[in-house]
Amino acid sequence: MENSASNDRIKKMLFGTVYPLYLTKVERKGRTKEELDQVISWLTGFSLKDIERYIQERSTFETFFAEATLHANAHLITGLICGYRVQEIEDELTKKVRMLDKLVDELAKGKKMDKILLED
């Protein structure tokens, strides 16, 4: 499991600092900002306007996920991310951030949106 120093670091990370990294990652693989925003919206329940507000307000991941309403199927997100199995991460915030990382990775890998958004 991830350690408490890692969990503390994730808690303080700014969503708006990580978002451009996500965007670069997916665009480099031929995906779009709209697709990235769709994935984030699916997981968090946030609108595009909400996402932009969290970026502008320099919100931490802690605030971002505290105010999110996770999709009912979010618990189905599984697999390895950053060397950890998403489903085995004990810290709730770290787990949510890693779920988002996993969705972004799947988008960048070219997976179809209906598979990423667990609609199948």
N, C-alpha and C positions, 0 to 999 in steps of 0.2 A: 504494500500500500504506500501511497505517497506520504511523506513525512509532514509534520506540523509546520516546519519552515516553508516548505513548498506550498502548503495550504494557505499560510499567511501571505505569501507573495502573491498568490492567485487572487486572494481576497482584495488586495490593494491595487491590482492591475487595473488600468483604465480601459474600459470597453473601446473608447475612441482611439486608443493607441493600437489596439489589436485589430480593430476593424480594417484599417488599410492593409494590414498584413494578410488578412483573409482575402481581401479583394484582389491583391496582387497575385496571391496563390491561385485563385480560381480563374482570373483573367489570363494568366500565363498558360492555362490549360484550355483556353477557348470558351470558358463559361462567362456569364455576365453578372454585373452588379445586381440586376433585377433578380436573377436566380439566387444569388447570395442572400439578398434581402428576403426573398420568399422562404428560404431555409430558416433564417433567423426568426422570421415572423411565425412560421409553423411551430418552431420549438417554444417560443416565448409568449406568443399571443400578441406581440406588439405590432402596431401598424408601422409603415414606412416613416411616418411623421414621428412616432415614438422613438424609433431607432435613431433618427437624425437628432432628436432632442437629447438622448443619452450620450451621443457623440459630442454635441455642442456643450453640454453641461459637465463634460469630463467625469462622468459617472464611473465608479468602480464596478468591477464585476459583482461585488457584494450587493451594491445598490441595484444594479441592473437585474440580477436574478431574484432579489428579494421582492421586486415589483412585478416580476414576470408570472404568468400563469402557464405552466408547462402543459404542452399538448398531452391529451389523455394517453397517447401511444408512446410518449417519450421513454417510458420504462422498457420499451422494446429495442432501444438503441443499445447495441452490444458490440463487442470486438475490442481490438487493441488500439490504443492511442497513447503516444508518448511512453510506450513500454508498459502500460497498465491496462487491465481489462476494465472497461467502463463500468460494467455491471458489478465489479468487486470493489470499487472505490467507496470508502466509508464516509468521507467528509462530503456532506450534501452539496456545498457550493462547488468544490473541486469536481464532483461528479457531473454537475450541470455544465460547467465550463468544458469539461472533457467530452460531454455529449455534443456540445456545439462544435468543438474541434473535430469530432468524428464526422458530423454531418458535412462540415466544410471540406474535409478530406475526401469524402465520398463524392461530393460535387466536383472537386478538382480531378478526381480519378475518372470522371466521365460517366458516372452512374446515372441512370435515368431518374428524373425527378420523382416519379411515382414510387420508385424503390427507396429513394432517400427519405421521402416523406411517409414511408410505411403505409402506403395506400393500397397495397396489393395483398 
